[in-house]
Amino acid sequence: MAFETEGILYKVFDTESKTASFQAREFVIKSEGEYPQMIKFQLTQDKCDIIEKFETGQKIKVHFDLRGREWNEKFFTNLNAWRIESATVDESNGSSSPEGEGGKAFSPLDESFESIGTNDEMSAEDFSDLPF
C-alpha cells in the first residue's frame, strides 16, 4: 500500500550501514495543523540520497509504504519512503508544483476546445448512428 503526506522537513540523519550490504537513512517531517506531529521516515539502499536536494525548513511531499516485522516477539513498523518532492505552492496560479514537472499546470482543455452545446439543443437524430 502506498501513502503520501506533506510536512516541513525538520531533521535529516546521516546514512547508516546496518550490514555490509544494507544501508538506511532516517529523516523527520513536522506535519502542519492544529496538532503538529513529528513523523520519522526511513530511506533504504539507493534511495538514501534522494533527501539531499531538500533543505531543513522546506515543505515536502513524501510518498511511502508501511513496513512491519517481528523480532523476538516485538513488533516494529517503519514508514519506508521511496519518493520525495517539493510541495511548494506556485504563487502565480495557486497550484502545487511537484519537483521535475516544471511547474506548468495541466489543463485537459486547450484554447481550441469548442463546446457542442447544452442537452436542450440535442435531439434523437444526433444519436441515430450509435450501435446500441
Secondary structure as GFF3:
##gff-version 3
##sequence-region A 1 132
A	DSSP	beta_strand	2	12	.	.	.	ID=ss1
A	DSSP	beta_strand	16	19	.	.	.	ID=ss2
A	DSSP	beta_strand	22	30	.	.	.	ID=ss3
A	DSSP	beta_strand	38	44	.	.	.	ID=ss4
A	DSSP	three_ten_helix	45	47	.	.	.	ID=ss5
A	DSSP	beta_strand	59	71	.	.	.	ID=ss6
A	DSSP	beta_strand	74	86	.	.	.	ID=ss7
A	DSSP	three_ten_helix	119	121	.	.	.	ID=ss8
A	DSSP	three_ten_helix	124	127	.	.	.	ID=ss9
###
